Amino acid sequence: MTDAVELNRQAQREAYGAPLAETFRALMGDFALTQAGLAQVLGISPPMLSQLIGARRVKIGNPAVLHRLQALRELAEAVRTGGVSTDEVPDRLNEIQASTGQWTRTDAHVAPNGDELAVDGLRSLLRAVASGQELKSAAAALEGAHPTLAEVLRVYGMGPVGPAREHYARHRDLF
């Protein structure tokens, strides 16, 4: 490995939290995609994906591709935690491939506020003590007698961060 490639991997780590090779390989494994299949979902050419994996390129310049990458990471997490069933994955991949959303990095440079820390802490705690399937089962068991508690398990334990933060903001006045 050349020094330039190692420097590029370090730059990817700083920009994206991990070298893109690790991220892309994890996503290919999570969704049983080939490199060409991942490139298709992301909306980039297979040679470009190869250059990013090999750290011959550092950054993804297209905001829509960055948005799709983030959506894939969130989908992988939702599948791992049981929030999305494996039967739903093909449709979700098609939705991600068709999306044209914009990516912004403004949140990456802003320290999380107290509410965000509380939500992130609760999500981490639930996911540390129970699997996605256990959380889903517990929520189902509580639904009849304690529906709001079941909702907490579903929203914070199995869902994406956005709805959890919205739920927290709506209920902040309770404490």
CNS distance restraints for C-alpha pairs under 8 A (distance, minus, plus):
assign (resid   1 and name CA) (resid   5 and name CA) 6.48 0.50 0.50
assign (resid   1 and name CA) (resid   6 and name CA) 7.00 0.50 0.50
assign (resid   2 and name CA) (resid   6 and name CA) 6.42 0.50 0.50
assign (resid   3 and name CA) (resid   7 and name CA) 6.07 0.50 0.50
assign (resid   4 and name CA) (resid   8 and name CA) 6.08 0.50 0.50
assign (resid   5 and name CA) (resid   9 and name CA) 6.15 0.50 0.50
assign (resid   5 and name CA) (resid  54 and name CA) 7.56 0.50 0.50
assign (resid   5 and name CA) (resid  55 and name CA) 5.50 0.50 0.50
assign (resid   5 and name CA) (resid  56 and name CA) 6.27 0.50 0.50
assign (resid   6 and name CA) (resid  10 and name CA) 6.22 0.50 0.50
assign (resid   6 and name CA) (resid  55 and name CA) 7.73 0.50 0.50
assign (resid   7 and name CA) (resid  11 and name CA) 6.18 0.50 0.50
assign (resid   8 and name CA) (resid  12 and name CA) 6.15 0.50 0.50
assign (resid   8 and name CA) (resid  55 and name CA) 5.56 0.50 0.50
assign (resid   8 and name CA) (resid  56 and name CA) 7.09 0.50 0.50
assign (resid   8 and name CA) (resid  57 and name CA) 7.10 0.50 0.50
assign (resid   8 and name CA) (resid  58 and name CA) 5.52 0.50 0.50
assign (resid   9 and name CA) (resid  13 and name CA) 6.13 0.50 0.50
assign (resid   9 and name CA) (resid  19 and name CA) 5.30 0.50 0.50
assign (resid   9 and name CA) (resid  20 and name CA) 7.71 0.50 0.50
assign (resid   9 and name CA) (resid  55 and name CA) 5.72 0.50 0.50
assign (resid   9 and name CA) (resid  58 and name CA) 7.21 0.50 0.50
assign (resid  10 and name CA) (resid  14 and name CA) 6.26 0.50 0.50
assign (resid  10 and name CA) (resid  19 and name CA) 7.02 0.50 0.50
assign (resid  11 and name CA) (resid  15 and name CA) 6.12 0.50 0.50
assign (resid  11 and name CA) (resid  58 and name CA) 6.58 0.50 0.50
assign (resid  12 and name CA) (resid  16 and name CA) 5.68 0.50 0.50
assign (resid  12 and name CA) (resid  17 and name CA) 7.25 0.50 0.50
assign (resid  12 and name CA) (resid  18 and name CA) 6.36 0.50 0.50
assign (resid  12 and name CA) (resid  19 and name CA) 5.03 0.50 0.50
assign (resid  12 and name CA) (resid  20 and name CA) 6.40 0.50 0.50
assign (resid  12 and name CA) (resid  55 and name CA) 7.98 0.50 0.50
assign (resid  12 and name CA) (resid  58 and name CA) 5.68 0.50 0.50
assign (resid  12 and name CA) (resid  59 and name CA) 6.89 0.50 0.50
assign (resid  13 and name CA) (resid  17 and name CA) 4.67 0.50 0.50
assign (resid  13 and name CA) (resid  18 and name CA) 3.99 0.50 0.50
assign (resid  13 and name CA) (resid  19 and name CA) 4.78 0.50 0.50
assign (resid  13 and name CA) (resid  20 and name CA) 7.62 0.50 0.50
assign (resid  14 and name CA) (resid  18 and name CA) 7.19 0.50 0.50
assign (resid  15 and name CA) (resid  59 and name CA) 7.83 0.50 0.50
assign (resid  16 and name CA) (resid  20 and name CA) 7.44 0.50 0.50
assign (resid  18 and name CA) (resid  22 and name CA) 6.70 0.50 0.50
assign (resid  18 and name CA) (resid  23 and name CA) 6.76 0.50 0.50
assign (resid  19 and name CA) (resid  23 and name CA) 6.70 0.50 0.50
assign (resid  19 and name CA) (resid  53 and name CA) 7.99 0.50 0.50
assign (resid  20 and name CA) (resid  24 and name CA) 5.86 0.50 0.50
assign (resid  20 and name CA) (resid  52 and name CA) 6.49 0.50 0.50
assign (resid  20 and name CA) (resid  53 and name CA) 5.74 0.50 0.50
assign (resid  20 and name CA) (resid  55 and name CA) 7.72 0.50 0.50
assign (resid  21 and name CA) (resid  25 and name CA) 5.96 0.50 0.50
assign (resid  21 and name CA) (resid  52 and name CA) 7.15 0.50 0.50
assign (resid  21 and name CA) (resid  53 and name CA) 4.25 0.50 0.50
assign (resid  21 and name CA) (resid  54 and name CA) 6.90 0.50 0.50
assign (resid  21 and name CA) (resid  55 and name CA) 7.71 0.50 0.50
assign (resid  22 and name CA) (resid  26 and name CA) 6.09 0.50 0.50
assign (resid  23 and name CA) (resid  27 and name CA) 6.30 0.50 0.50
assign (resid  24 and name CA) (resid  28 and name CA) 6.09 0.50 0.50
assign (resid  24 and name CA) (resid  38 and name CA) 7.88 0.50 0.50
assign (resid  24 and name CA) (resid  53 and name CA) 7.33 0.50 0.50
assign (resid  25 and name CA) (resid  29 and name CA) 6.14 0.50 0.50
assign (resid  26 and name CA) (resid  30 and name CA) 6.01 0.50 0.50
assign (resid  27 and name CA) (resid  31 and name CA) 6.09 0.50 0.50
assign (resid  27 and name CA) (resid  33 and name CA) 7.69 0.50 0.50
assign (resid  27 and name CA) (resid  38 and name CA) 7.94 0.50 0.50
assign (resid  27 and name CA) (resid  72 and name CA) 7.32 0.50 0.50
assign (resid  27 and name CA) (resid  73 and name CA) 7.26 0.50 0.50
assign (resid  27 and name CA) (resid  76 and name CA) 7.22 0.50 0.50
assign (resid  28 and name CA) (resid  32 and name CA) 5.41 0.50 0.50
assign (resid  28 and name CA) (resid  33 and name CA) 4.58 0.50 0.50
assign (resid  28 and name CA) (resid  34 and name CA) 6.23 0.50 0.50
assign (resid  28 and name CA) (resid  35 and name CA) 7.01 0.50 0.50
assign (resid  28 and name CA) (resid  38 and name CA) 6.59 0.50 0.50
assign (resid  29 and name CA) (resid  33 and name CA) 6.73 0.50 0.50
assign (resid  30 and name CA) (resid  76 and name CA) 6.48 0.50 0.50
assign (resid  31 and name CA) (resid  76 and name CA) 7.82 0.50 0.50
assign (resid  31 and name CA) (resid  89 and name CA) 7.84 0.50 0.50
assign (resid  33 and name CA) (resid  37 and name CA) 5.32 0.50 0.50
assign (resid  33 and name CA) (resid  38 and name CA) 5.84 0.50 0.50
assign (resid  34 and name CA) (resid  38 and name CA) 6.18 0.50 0.50
assign (resid  35 and name CA) (resid  39 and name CA) 6.19 0.50 0.50
assign (resid  35 and name CA) (resid  46 and name CA) 6.93 0.50 0.50
assign (resid  35 and name CA) (resid  49 and name CA) 7.66 0.50 0.50
assign (resid  36 and name CA) (resid  40 and name CA) 6.20 0.50 0.50
assign (resid  36 and name CA) (resid  45 and name CA) 7.95 0.50 0.50
assign (resid  36 and name CA) (resid  46 and name CA) 5.39 0.50 0.50
assign (resid  37 and name CA) (resid  41 and name CA) 6.37 0.50 0.50
assign (resid  38 and name CA) (resid  42 and name CA) 6.10 0.50 0.50
assign (resid  39 and name CA) (resid  43 and name CA) 5.87 0.50 0.50
assign (resid  39 and name CA) (resid  44 and name CA) 5.19 0.50 0.50
assign (resid  39 and name CA) (resid  45 and name CA) 5.87 0.50 0.50
assign (resid  39 and name CA) (resid  46 and name CA) 5.40 0.50 0.50
assign (resid  39 and name CA) (resid  49 and name CA) 6.19 0.50 0.50
assign (resid  40 and name CA) (resid  44 and name CA) 6.36 0.50 0.50
assign (resid  40 and name CA) (resid  45 and name CA) 7.22 0.50 0.50
assign (resid  40 and name CA) (resid  46 and name CA) 7.77 0.50 0.50
assign (resid  40 and name CA) (resid  97 and name CA) 7.33 0.50 0.50
assign (resid  41 and name CA) (resid  68 and name CA) 7.71 0.50 0.50
assign (resid  41 and name CA) (resid  93 and name CA) 6.87 0.50 0.50
assign (resid  41 and name CA) (resid  94 and name CA) 7.40 0.50 0.50
assign (resid  41 and name CA) (resid  96 and name CA) 6.90 0.50 0.50
assign (resid  41 and name CA) (resid  97 and name CA) 4.49 0.50 0.50
assign (resid  42 and name CA) (resid  65 and name CA) 5.49 0.50 0.50
assign (resid  42 and name CA) (resid  68 and name CA) 5.70 0.50 0.50
assign (resid  42 and name CA) (resid  69 and name CA) 6.45 0.50 0.50
assign (resid  42 and name CA) (resid  96 and name CA) 7.89 0.50 0.50
assign (resid  42 and name CA) (resid  97 and name CA) 6.14 0.50 0.50
assign (resid  43 and name CA) (resid  65 and name CA) 6.21 0.50 0.50
assign (resid  43 and name CA) (resid  97 and name CA) 6.77 0.50 0.50
assign (resid  44 and name CA) (resid  48 and name CA) 6.51 0.50 0.50
assign (resid  44 and name CA) (resid  49 and name CA) 6.76 0.50 0.50
assign (resid  44 and name CA) (resid  65 and name CA) 7.28 0.50 0.50
assign (resid  45 and name CA) (resid  49 and name CA) 6.37 0.50 0.50
assign (resid  46 and name CA) (resid  50 and name CA) 6.12 0.50 0.50
assign (resid  47 and name CA) (resid  51 and name CA) 6.23 0.50 0.50
assign (resid  48 and name CA) (resid  52 and name CA) 6.31 0.50 0.50
assign (resid  49 and name CA) (resid  53 and name CA) 6.13 0.50 0.50
assign (resid  50 and name CA) (resid  54 and name CA) 6.04 0.50 0.50
assign (resid  51 and name CA) (resid  55 and name CA) 5.99 0.50 0.50
assign (resid  51 and name CA) (resid  56 and name CA) 5.01 0.50 0.50
assign (resid  51 and name CA) (resid  57 and name CA) 5.55 0.50 0.50
assign (resid  52 and name CA) (resid  56 and name CA) 6.09 0.50 0.50
assign (resid  52 and name CA) (resid  57 and name CA) 5.03 0.50 0.50
assign (resid  52 and name CA) (resid  58 and name CA) 6.30 0.50 0.50
assign (resid  52 and name CA) (resid  59 and name CA) 7.46 0.50 0.50
assign (resid  52 and name CA) (resid  60 and name CA) 7.98 0.50 0.50
assign (resid  60 and name CA) (resid  65 and name CA) 7.27 0.50 0.50
assign (resid  60 and name CA) (resid  66 and name CA) 6.78 0.50 0.50
assign (resid  61 and name CA) (resid  65 and name CA) 8.00 0.50 0.50
assign (resid  62 and name CA) (resid  66 and name CA) 6.52 0.50 0.50
assign (resid  63 and name CA) (resid  67 and name CA) 6.17 0.50 0.50
assign (resid  63 and name CA) (resid 101 and name CA) 7.66 0.50 0.50
assign (resid  63 and name CA) (resid 102 and name CA) 5.37 0.50 0.50
assign (resid  63 and name CA) (resid 103 and name CA) 5.08 0.50 0.50
assign (resid  63 and name CA) (resid 104 and name CA) 7.78 0.50 0.50
assign (resid  64 and name CA) (resid  68 and name CA) 6.25 0.50 0.50
assign (resid  64 and name CA) (resid  99 and name CA) 7.61 0.50 0.50
assign (resid  64 and name CA) (resid 100 and name CA) 5.23 0.50 0.50
assign (resid  64 and name CA) (resid 101 and name CA) 5.48 0.50 0.50
assign (resid  64 and name CA) (resid 102 and name CA) 5.36 0.50 0.50
assign (resid  64 and name CA) (resid 103 and name CA) 6.60 0.50 0.50
assign (resid  65 and name CA) (resid  69 and name CA) 6.12 0.50 0.50
assign (resid  66 and name CA) (resid  70 and name CA) 6.25 0.50 0.50
assign (resid  66 and name CA) (resid 102 and name CA) 7.78 0.50 0.50
assign (resid  66 and name CA) (resid 103 and name CA) 5.97 0.50 0.50
assign (resid  67 and name CA) (resid  71 and name CA) 6.18 0.50 0.50
assign (resid  67 and name CA) (resid 100 and name CA) 7.64 0.50 0.50
assign (resid  67 and name CA) (resid 101 and name CA) 5.84 0.50 0.50
assign (resid  67 and name CA) (resid 102 and name CA) 5.84 0.50 0.50
assign (resid  67 and name CA) (resid 103 and name CA) 5.02 0.50 0.50
assign (resid  68 and name CA) (resid  72 and name CA) 6.11 0.50 0.50
assign (resid  68 and name CA) (resid  96 and name CA) 5.83 0.50 0.50
assign (resid  68 and name CA) (resid  97 and name CA) 6.96 0.50 0.50
assign (resid  68 and name CA) (resid  99 and name CA) 7.06 0.50 0.50
assign (resid  68 and name CA) (resid 100 and name CA) 7.91 0.50 0.50
assign (resid  68 and name CA) (resid 101 and name CA) 7.68 0.50 0.50
assign (resid  69 and name CA) (resid  73 and name CA) 6.31 0.50 0.50
assign (resid  70 and name CA) (resid  74 and name CA) 6.21 0.50 0.50
assign (resid  71 and name CA) (resid  75 and name CA) 6.08 0.50 0.50
assign (resid  71 and name CA) (resid  96 and name CA) 6.66 0.50 0.50
assign (resid  72 and name CA) (resid  76 and name CA) 6.11 0.50 0.50
assign (resid  72 and name CA) (resid  93 and name CA) 7.70 0.50 0.50
assign (resid  72 and name CA) (resid  96 and name CA) 7.28 0.50 0.50
assign (resid  73 and name CA) (resid  77 and name CA) 6.31 0.50 0.50
assign (resid  74 and name CA) (resid  78 and name CA) 6.14 0.50 0.50
assign (resid  74 and name CA) (resid 160 and name CA) 6.90 0.50 0.50
assign (resid  75 and name CA) (resid  79 and name CA) 6.14 0.50 0.50
assign (resid  75 and name CA) (resid  84 and name CA) 7.59 0.50 0.50
assign (resid  75 and name CA) (resid  92 and name CA) 7.86 0.50 0.50
assign (resid  76 and name CA) (resid  80 and name CA) 6.19 0.50 0.50
assign (resid  77 and name CA) (resid  81 and name CA) 6.19 0.50 0.50
assign (resid  78 and name CA) (resid  82 and name CA) 6.06 0.50 0.50
assign (resid  78 and name CA) (resid  83 and name CA) 4.84 0.50 0.50
assign (resid  78 and name CA) (resid  84 and name CA) 5.41 0.50 0.50
assign (resid  78 and name CA) (resid 158 and name CA) 6.51 0.50 0.50
assign (resid  78 and name CA) (resid 159 and name CA) 6.38 0.50 0.50
assign (resid  78 and name CA) (resid 160 and name CA) 6.82 0.50 0.50
assign (resid  79 and name CA) (resid  83 and name CA) 5.88 0.50 0.50
assign (resid  79 and name CA) (resid  84 and name CA) 4.79 0.50 0.50
assign (resid  79 and name CA) (resid  85 and name CA) 6.08 0.50 0.50
assign (resid  79 and name CA) (resid  86 and name CA) 6.71 0.50 0.50
assign (resid  80 and name CA) (resid 132 and name CA) 6.65 0.50 0.50
assign (resid  81 and name CA) (resid 127 and name CA) 7.51 0.50 0.50
assign (resid  81 and name CA) (resid 131 and name CA) 6.30 0.50 0.50
assign (resid  81 and name CA) (resid 132 and name CA) 3.67 0.50 0.50
assign (resid  81 and name CA) (resid 133 and name CA) 6.93 0.50 0.50
assign (resid  81 and name CA) (resid 157 and name CA) 7.52 0.50 0.50
assign (resid  81 and name CA) (resid 158 and name CA) 5.46 0.50 0.50
assign (resid  82 and name CA) (resid 131 and name CA) 7.89 0.50 0.50
assign (resid  82 and name CA) (resid 132 and name CA) 4.32 0.50 0.50
assign (resid  82 and name CA) (resid 133 and name CA) 5.51 0.50 0.50
assign (resid  82 and name CA) (resid 136 and name CA) 6.85 0.50 0.50
assign (resid  82 and name CA) (resid 158 and name CA) 6.16 0.50 0.50
assign (resid  83 and name CA) (resid 132 and name CA) 7.00 0.50 0.50
assign (resid  83 and name CA) (resid 136 and name CA) 7.79 0.50 0.50
assign (resid  83 and name CA) (resid 154 and name CA) 7.68 0.50 0.50
assign (resid  83 and name CA) (resid 158 and name CA) 4.65 0.50 0.50
assign (resid  83 and name CA) (resid 159 and name CA) 5.58 0.50 0.50
assign (resid  84 and name CA) (resid  88 and name CA) 6.58 0.50 0.50
assign (resid  84 and name CA) (resid  89 and name CA) 7.55 0.50 0.50
assign (resid  85 and name CA) (resid  89 and name CA) 6.98 0.50 0.50
assign (resid  88 and name CA) (resid  92 and name CA) 6.25 0.50 0.50
assign (resid  89 and name CA) (resid  93 and name CA) 6.01 0.50 0.50
assign (resid  90 and name CA) (resid  94 and name CA) 6.32 0.50 0.50
assign (resid  91 and name CA) (resid  95 and name CA) 6.26 0.50 0.50
assign (resid  92 and name CA) (resid  96 and name CA) 6.15 0.50 0.50
assign (resid  93 and name CA) (resid  97 and name CA) 6.10 0.50 0.50
assign (resid  94 and name CA) (resid  98 and name CA) 6.21 0.50 0.50
assign (resid  95 and name CA) (resid  99 and name CA) 6.14 0.50 0.50
assign (resid 105 and name CA) (resid 109 and name CA) 7.29 0.50 0.50
assign (resid 106 and name CA) (resid 110 and name CA) 6.92 0.50 0.50
assign (resid 107 and name CA) (resid 111 and name CA) 7.86 0.50 0.50
assign (resid 112 and name CA) (resid 116 and name CA) 5.66 0.50 0.50
assign (resid 112 and name CA) (resid 117 and name CA) 6.23 0.50 0.50
assign (resid 113 and name CA) (resid 117 and name CA) 6.23 0.50 0.50
assign (resid 114 and name CA) (resid 118 and name CA) 6.14 0.50 0.50
assign (resid 115 and name CA) (resid 119 and name CA) 6.21 0.50 0.50
assign (resid 115 and name CA) (resid 165 and name CA) 7.58 0.50 0.50
assign (resid 115 and name CA) (resid 168 and name CA) 7.49 0.50 0.50
assign (resid 115 and name CA) (resid 169 and name CA) 7.63 0.50 0.50
assign (resid 116 and name CA) (resid 120 and name CA) 5.97 0.50 0.50
assign (resid 116 and name CA) (resid 165 and name CA) 6.75 0.50 0.50
assign (resid 117 and name CA) (resid 121 and name CA) 5.89 0.50 0.50
assign (resid 118 and name CA) (resid 122 and name CA) 6.17 0.50 0.50
assign (resid 119 and name CA) (resid 123 and name CA) 6.10 0.50 0.50
assign (resid 119 and name CA) (resid 156 and name CA) 7.49 0.50 0.50
assign (resid 119 and name CA) (resid 164 and name CA) 6.79 0.50 0.50
assign (resid 119 and name CA) (resid 165 and name CA) 6.22 0.50 0.50
assign (resid 119 and name CA) (resid 168 and name CA) 7.04 0.50 0.50
assign (resid 120 and name CA) (resid 124 and name CA) 6.04 0.50 0.50
assign (resid 120 and name CA) (resid 161 and name CA) 7.84 0.50 0.50
assign (resid 121 and name CA) (resid 125 and name CA) 6.07 0.50 0.50
assign (resid 122 and name CA) (resid 126 and name CA) 6.18 0.50 0.50
assign (resid 122 and name CA) (resid 156 and name CA) 6.88 0.50 0.50
assign (resid 123 and name CA) (resid 127 and name CA) 6.14 0.50 0.50
assign (resid 123 and name CA) (resid 156 and name CA) 5.12 0.50 0.50
assign (resid 123 and name CA) (resid 157 and name CA) 5.54 0.50 0.50
assign (resid 124 and name CA) (resid 128 and name CA) 5.94 0.50 0.50
assign (resid 125 and name CA) (resid 129 and name CA) 6.32 0.50 0.50
assign (resid 126 and name CA) (resid 130 and name CA) 6.11 0.50 0.50
assign (resid 126 and name CA) (resid 135 and name CA) 7.97 0.50 0.50
assign (resid 126 and name CA) (resid 153 and name CA) 7.85 0.50 0.50
assign (resid 126 and name CA) (resid 156 and name CA) 7.51 0.50 0.50
assign (resid 126 and name CA) (resid 157 and name CA) 5.49 0.50 0.50
assign (resid 127 and name CA) (resid 131 and name CA) 6.24 0.50 0.50
assign (resid 127 and name CA) (resid 132 and name CA) 7.22 0.50 0.50
assign (resid 127 and name CA) (resid 157 and name CA) 6.01 0.50 0.50
assign (resid 130 and name CA) (resid 134 and name CA) 5.70 0.50 0.50
assign (resid 130 and name CA) (resid 135 and name CA) 6.21 0.50 0.50
assign (resid 131 and name CA) (resid 135 and name CA) 6.24 0.50 0.50
assign (resid 132 and name CA) (resid 136 and name CA) 6.12 0.50 0.50
assign (resid 132 and name CA) (resid 157 and name CA) 7.28 0.50 0.50
assign (resid 132 and name CA) (resid 158 and name CA) 6.23 0.50 0.50
assign (resid 133 and name CA) (resid 137 and name CA) 6.09 0.50 0.50
assign (resid 134 and name CA) (resid 138 and name CA) 6.05 0.50 0.50
assign (resid 135 and name CA) (resid 139 and name CA) 6.06 0.50 0.50
assign (resid 135 and name CA) (resid 153 and name CA) 6.32 0.50 0.50
assign (resid 135 and name CA) (resid 154 and name CA) 7.16 0.50 0.50
assign (resid 135 and name CA) (resid 157 and name CA) 6.53 0.50 0.50
assign (resid 135 and name CA) (resid 158 and name CA) 7.19 0.50 0.50
assign (resid 136 and name CA) (resid 140 and name CA) 6.22 0.50 0.50
assign (resid 136 and name CA) (resid 153 and name CA) 7.66 0.50 0.50
assign (resid 136 and name CA) (resid 154 and name CA) 6.81 0.50 0.50
assign (resid 136 and name CA) (resid 158 and name CA) 7.51 0.50 0.50
assign (resid 137 and name CA) (resid 141 and name CA) 6.19 0.50 0.50
assign (resid 138 and name CA) (resid 142 and name CA) 6.21 0.50 0.50
assign (resid 138 and name CA) (resid 150 and name CA) 7.35 0.50 0.50
assign (resid 138 and name CA) (resid 153 and name CA) 7.72 0.50 0.50
assign (resid 139 and name CA) (resid 143 and name CA) 5.97 0.50 0.50
assign (resid 139 and name CA) (resid 149 and name CA) 7.57 0.50 0.50
assign (resid 139 and name CA) (resid 150 and name CA) 4.24 0.50 0.50
assign (resid 139 and name CA) (resid 151 and name CA) 7.03 0.50 0.50
assign (resid 139 and name CA) (resid 153 and name CA) 5.88 0.50 0.50
assign (resid 139 and name CA) (resid 154 and name CA) 6.44 0.50 0.50
assign (resid 140 and name CA) (resid 144 and name CA) 7.94 0.50 0.50
assign (resid 140 and name CA) (resid 150 and name CA) 6.90 0.50 0.50
assign (resid 141 and name CA) (resid 150 and name CA) 7.94 0.50 0.50
assign (resid 142 and name CA) (resid 146 and name CA) 5.13 0.50 0.50
assign (resid 142 and name CA) (resid 147 and name CA) 6.25 0.50 0.50
assign (resid 142 and name CA) (resid 149 and name CA) 6.95 0.50 0.50
assign (resid 142 and name CA) (resid 150 and name CA) 5.34 0.50 0.50
assign (resid 143 and name CA) (resid 147 and name CA) 4.33 0.50 0.50
assign (resid 143 and name CA) (resid 148 and name CA) 7.74 0.50 0.50
assign (resid 143 and name CA) (resid 149 and name CA) 7.72 0.50 0.50
assign (resid 143 and name CA) (resid 150 and name CA) 5.32 0.50 0.50
assign (resid 143 and name CA) (resid 151 and name CA) 7.89 0.50 0.50
assign (resid 146 and name CA) (resid 150 and name CA) 6.32 0.50 0.50
assign (resid 147 and name CA) (resid 151 and name CA) 6.12 0.50 0.50
assign (resid 148 and name CA) (resid 152 and name CA) 6.37 0.50 0.50
assign (resid 149 and name CA) (resid 153 and name CA) 6.51 0.50 0.50
assign (resid 150 and name CA) (resid 154 and name CA) 6.32 0.50 0.50
assign (resid 151 and name CA) (resid 155 and name CA) 5.89 0.50 0.50
assign (resid 152 and name CA) (resid 156 and name CA) 5.79 0.50 0.50
assign (resid 152 and name CA) (resid 157 and name CA) 7.48 0.50 0.50
assign (resid 153 and name CA) (resid 157 and name CA) 5.04 0.50 0.50
assign (resid 153 and name CA) (resid 158 and name CA) 7.07 0.50 0.50
assign (resid 154 and name CA) (resid 158 and name CA) 5.12 0.50 0.50
assign (resid 154 and name CA) (resid 159 and name CA) 6.31 0.50 0.50
assign (resid 155 and name CA) (resid 159 and name CA) 5.03 0.50 0.50
assign (resid 155 and name CA) (resid 160 and name CA) 7.63 0.50 0.50
assign (resid 155 and name CA) (resid 163 and name CA) 6.84 0.50 0.50
assign (resid 155 and name CA) (resid 164 and name CA) 5.48 0.50 0.50
assign (resid 155 and name CA) (resid 167 and name CA) 7.75 0.50 0.50
assign (resid 156 and name CA) (resid 160 and name CA) 7.82 0.50 0.50
assign (resid 156 and name CA) (resid 161 and name CA) 7.57 0.50 0.50
assign (resid 156 and name CA) (resid 164 and name CA) 5.45 0.50 0.50
assign (resid 159 and name CA) (resid 163 and name CA) 7.23 0.50 0.50
assign (resid 159 and name CA) (resid 164 and name CA) 7.16 0.50 0.50
assign (resid 160 and name CA) (resid 164 and name CA) 6.81 0.50 0.50
assign (resid 161 and name CA) (resid 165 and name CA) 6.19 0.50 0.50
assign (resid 162 and name CA) (resid 166 and name CA) 6.32 0.50 0.50
assign (resid 163 and name CA) (resid 167 and name CA) 6.02 0.50 0.50
assign (resid 164 and name CA) (resid 168 and name CA) 6.17 0.50 0.50
assign (resid 165 and name CA) (resid 169 and name CA) 6.17 0.50 0.50
assign (resid 166 and name CA) (resid 170 and name CA) 6.27 0.50 0.50
assign (resid 167 and name CA) (resid 171 and name CA) 6.35 0.50 0.50
assign (resid 168 and name CA) (resid 172 and name CA) 5.74 0.50 0.50
